[in-house]
Amino acid sequence: MLFMISGVTSFLGRSAAKLLLERKHRVVGLVRPGSKNREKLKTPALSGLLVQELDFDSIPEAESCRRIFGFSLRGEGKEGLCLPGELVFLHFSWDGVGSAGRSDPELQERNIRNAKKAFRIAEGLHASRFLFAGSQAEYGGGGHERPEPRSEYGKAKLAFGRWGMEQSSETAFYHLRIHSVYGSGDHEGSLVNALIHAHLRREAIRLSPCTQDWNYLEVRDLSSALLLLSESERAEAGIYDIASRDTRPLRSYVEEIWRILNEGSGGERLPERDYLLFGVRGNNAEGDIGMAPDTAALRALGFSERISLRQGIEELLSEEERK
């Protein structure tokens, strides 16, 4: 099977590409020309990735893409890539995922336009499935039946997801509402990485109240879920929550991560009451909205996460200590 991944330089994109290559699939990664993140693809695990430059901002609007778009995928002397019926498109490309960008309506509107282009490209290449990396931010203060996103980011993801579901036909549209993912390769400012860095430096960390319900999934388990939705004949087009079974208050997660760090560190144990400063800073653009994932549809296909929070944090700590 051939996979095409937009946003392949991202945390989620790299992880997905790595797993797909391990499973002997052919993978084309779409990269913005001049992207500073292209260096992140220069690892042995991604050596089989075929990189194709593409700037979504510079190509025609969505309704023209299907008619005129084409890739030069049959390299001279290389095995031809059989596209019809064998291509799955994974769309991770999305700017403005940080707190500031999530509040920028113009940026998020551009994301919608470019995501529509990506879908039309997938149609033009006769992709059988289009997997869109949506977000739990789409739910906002609402629920599964009536989402009420608060941030411009959540509104944009929801808007494109609804558009995509209306287009779903020969290229089946899968709207994946991904909850909170952590793991190796995540940005340095993530909460998990911030906790690890603070612990190693013996520094207190300023936190929000952390009262909302949360759900963490290790990135390799996310990639496994994506592969399952790409391959399973029983996976019908539609909306899927991507999350673990473990939903609880964020503060509980933070405290457990700190305990794991205390147990894994060779130095002294740092008391939670002195180093975890809850309520000192405010929430991000999503506010204090909690998570309530419904993973029944995904688990009906056979998905089950394999990496415990303890294993994931211990591996990240070891990785950081080796730097």
Secondary structure, 3 states (H helix, E strand, C coil): CEEEEECCCCHHHHHHHHHHHHCCCEEEEEECCCCHHHHHHCCHHHCCCEEEECCHHHCCCHHHHHHHCCCCCCCCCCCCCCCCCCEEEEECCCCCCCCCHHHCHHHHHHHHHHHHHHHHHHHHCCCCEEEEEEEHHHCECCCCCCCECCCHHHHHHHHHHHHHHHHCCCCEEEEEEECEEECCCCCCCCHHHHHHHHHHCCCCEECCCCCCEEEEEEHHHHHHHHHHHHHCCCCCCEEEEECCCCEEEHHHHHHHHHHHHHHHCCCCCCCHHHHEECCCCCCCCCCCCCCCCCCHHHHCCCCCCCCCHHHHHHHHHHHHHHC
